[in-house]
Amino acid sequence: DFWILSRTNSLIQEYTERLEKHDYQKCLSLMTEFINEDLSRTYIKLIRERADQDETVGYVFRYVWERISKLLAPLAPYISDYIYQSIETKSVHLTQWPKSDKKLIKKDIENNMNHTRKIIQEILNARNKQQLGVRWPLKQVEITAKEEQIKAAKKLQDLIKLQVNCKKLKLNLSTKEELIVALDTTMTPELEKEGFSREVIRRIQDLRK
């Protein structure tokens, strides 16, 4: 939650600066990246297990969407007004321009998340190459990376394990820039049972749809 609030305020800051310079192309690029990568592909995945029980999630979504609609208003007046009026009764064009809350901007959290997302993507790519569906748990993933990435992985290792479905991370420091991941695909009876259970649940959910 702190991360997406920080990213939202960083977006407001940079978006406003670009808009004042009439760099509309960059504004759209910033907004597209935020919605697709930060909000949709990352934050929503992180909170989907607790979305129905945690009131904080509702507050964060309201906070984010309210500011996104205001940022979009000069470039997309109709859709921004439609979004805003789903959370407020007045038009977005009658509101004040959002200001960035510098107290909420935590660059260390944003940097750690950026490193973590890159690590997660590399592990998922490695799983795809070996045709290992993410529902099947891995015994261990070994990560060899530079110092900044290793520090981020240590702080957010629970997140990494959850997103790539592995039981253990082994972290190795490298002096090179290259990020290397190695998967331990040893399948124990316990891991096999867990994998089959996830597969059965998925198929039942598909049938329910």
Helices and strands as residue ranges (DSSP letters): H 2-20, H 24-33, I 34-43, H 44-47, H 55-72, H 77-84, G 92-94, G 102-104, H 107-129, E 140-145, H 147-155, H 157-164, E 169-173, E 180-184, H 189-208
